[in-house]
Amino acid sequence: MSVELTDAKVEDIVRNFVLAIVDQDVEKGLSYLAADAQLFAPEGAFEGKEDVGQYLNWLIDRESKVEVVDDEEGVGVITEGERASYECLIRGLFKGVEDIAANFVFQLREDGKIKRIRVIYDRVGVIDDMAHGWLGRRVIGSIIRELEEGLAG
């Protein structure tokens, strides 16, 4: 069954999916996904609704309540046909980290179900913000220096 995917409809689907996960309602979030949905995140690749659901449950189980805030300096939701990008701030995801700038990239099917999600955020930056004590800061600092070697400062 095909649905008319206007920009407003795609934006609603994207925002409602993210809000369902923020509200820790995995079942509602999964209702927006196609059976063969794929989710790619810094933590790994997840294939199929069941696998994506396990990842979302894992994410919710290990973290406290989060909030998604439209980044006033960011772009919010941009849609083009069956594709959307949602740039936002995630607040409260990791202990010791205030806000994480994140980008969710979505691809929908003609029936309005989400078939692919890519989650993008600075995982190394998050780890750097979480590092405590002289040893943790030193190890993380060393890794970051190695990654940034050759960049103009």
Number of C-alpha atoms within 10 A of each C-alpha: 5 8 11 10 19 13 16 11 15 26 21 13 21 25 15 15 21 16 16 17 21 18 15 19 15 19 13 15 20 21 14 20 24 18 16 14 23 21 23 17 15 11 10 8 14 19 15 16 20 14 16 22 19 13 19 19 16 11 15 19 11 10 12 13 13 16 15 21 14 15 15 10 8 13 13 17 21 14 19 13 12 19 20 21 21 23 23 22 21 22 16 17 21 18 11 13 16 13 17 19 18 17 20 19 21 21 23 23 17 15 13 20 20 27 20 21 23 16 16 15 16 12 12 13 13 19 16 19 16 15 16 13 7 8 10 14 16 14 12 19 14 12 14 14 11 10 11 11 10 8 7 5 5
